[in-house]
Amino acid sequence: QVQLVESGGGLVQAGGSLRLSCAVSGSIFSIHYLGWYRQAPGKQRELVAVITSGGTTNYGDSVKGRFTISRGNAANMVYLQMNSLKPEDTADYHCAAKEGRPPIDYWGKGTLVTVSS
């Protein structure tokens, strides 16, 4: 099993930056990938960024060039650096992990990011 706890959300003005953190515990060495997803009110959940155990990254089209996902040296943290924030980035941001065989998805409770115009 994997436990995920997000932090770092808050209120920021458009054009500003925030850094989200996700503390990862449990079976961290059998995690295939870690990622960030977001869900805005009335919208479907969408991919923000993922990073594989090998370090390969992938980003949603709406955040490419503005957001960066990274892992801590101890492999028990994953970060999302968000720059040039826009009001449309306002959403609940959830940390996610895929772990084990067969793979199981785990989700954190989320952290709210609000970008004011």
C-alpha positions as CSV (number, residue, x, y, z in Angstrom):
1,Q,0.0,0.0,0.0
2,V,0.9,3.6,-0.6
3,Q,-0.1,6.7,1.4
4,L,0.0,10.2,-0.2
5,V,-0.3,13.5,1.6
6,E,-0.3,16.8,-0.4
7,S,0.7,20.2,0.8
8,G,1.5,23.6,-0.6
9,G,-1.8,24.8,-2.1
10,G,-3.1,28.3,-1.5
11,L,-4.2,31.5,-3.1
12,V,-1.9,33.2,-5.6
13,Q,-2.3,35.9,-8.2
14,A,-2.1,35.2,-11.9
15,G,1.4,35.1,-13.1
16,G,2.7,33.9,-9.7
17,S,4.2,30.6,-8.6
18,L,3.4,27.8,-6.2
19,R,5.2,24.6,-5.3
20,L,3.1,21.6,-4.3
21,S,4.6,18.7,-2.3
22,C,3.4,15.1,-1.9
23,A,4.8,13.0,0.9
24,V,4.9,9.3,-0.1
25,S,5.0,6.5,2.3
26,G,4.4,2.7,2.3
27,S,5.6,0.5,-0.6
28,I,7.6,3.2,-2.3
29,F,10.0,0.9,-4.1
30,S,7.3,-0.8,-6.0
31,I,5.8,2.4,-7.4
32,H,5.6,2.5,-11.2
33,Y,4.9,6.2,-11.4
34,L,3.8,9.2,-9.4
35,G,1.8,12.0,-10.7
36,W,-0.4,15.1,-10.2
37,Y,-4.0,15.4,-11.4
38,R,-6.4,18.2,-10.9
39,Q,-10.1,18.7,-10.9
40,A,-11.9,22.0,-11.1
41,P,-15.5,22.5,-10.1
42,G,-17.8,21.1,-12.8
43,K,-15.0,19.6,-14.8
44,Q,-13.5,16.2,-15.3
45,R,-10.2,15.3,-13.6
46,E,-7.3,15.9,-15.9
47,L,-3.6,14.9,-16.0
48,V,-1.2,17.6,-14.9
49,A,2.1,15.7,-14.8
50,V,3.6,12.2,-14.1
51,I,7.1,10.9,-13.5
52,T,8.0,7.3,-13.8
53,S,10.3,5.3,-11.6
54,G,12.9,5.8,-14.2
55,G,12.5,9.5,-14.2
56,T,10.6,10.0,-17.5
57,T,8.1,12.8,-17.3
58,N,4.9,13.6,-19.1
59,Y,2.7,16.7,-18.9
60,G,-0.8,17.7,-19.8
61,D,-0.9,20.1,-22.8
62,S,-2.3,22.9,-20.8
63,V,0.7,23.1,-18.4
64,K,3.6,22.2,-20.7
65,G,6.4,24.8,-20.3
66,R,4.9,26.2,-17.1
67,F,4.9,23.3,-14.6
68,T,7.7,20.9,-13.6
69,I,7.3,17.6,-11.8
70,S,10.3,16.2,-9.8
71,R,11.1,13.6,-7.1
72,G,13.1,14.1,-4.0
73,N,16.4,12.4,-3.6
74,A,15.0,10.0,-1.0
75,A,12.2,8.9,-3.4
76,N,9.6,9.6,-0.8
77,M,8.6,13.1,-2.0
78,V,7.2,14.3,-5.3
79,Y,6.9,18.0,-6.2
80,L,5.1,20.1,-8.7
81,Q,6.6,23.5,-9.4
82,M,3.9,25.7,-11.0
83,N,5.0,28.9,-12.7
84,S,3.1,31.5,-14.7
85,L,-0.1,30.5,-13.1
86,K,-3.4,31.3,-14.7
87,P,-7.0,31.6,-13.3
88,E,-7.8,28.4,-15.2
89,D,-5.3,26.5,-13.2
90,T,-7.6,26.9,-10.2
91,A,-8.5,23.3,-9.0
92,D,-8.0,20.7,-6.4
93,Y,-4.6,19.1,-7.1
94,H,-4.3,15.4,-6.2
95,C,-1.1,13.3,-5.9
96,A,-1.4,9.9,-7.4
97,A,0.6,6.7,-7.5
98,K,0.5,3.4,-9.4
99,E,2.0,0.6,-7.4
100,G,2.5,-3.1,-7.4
101,R,1.5,-6.0,-9.7
102,P,-1.3,-6.0,-10.6
103,P,-1.0,-2.2,-10.4
104,I,-3.2,-0.4,-8.0
105,D,-3.9,3.4,-8.1
106,Y,-3.6,5.4,-4.9
107,W,-4.8,9.0,-4.4
108,G,-4.1,11.7,-1.9
109,K,-6.9,13.9,-0.5
110,G,-5.8,16.9,-2.5
111,T,-4.7,20.5,-2.0
112,L,-6.6,23.5,-3.3
113,V,-4.9,25.9,-5.6
114,T,-6.7,29.2,-6.3
115,V,-5.4,31.6,-8.9
116,S,-6.9,35.1,-8.8
117,S,-7.0,37.3,-11.9
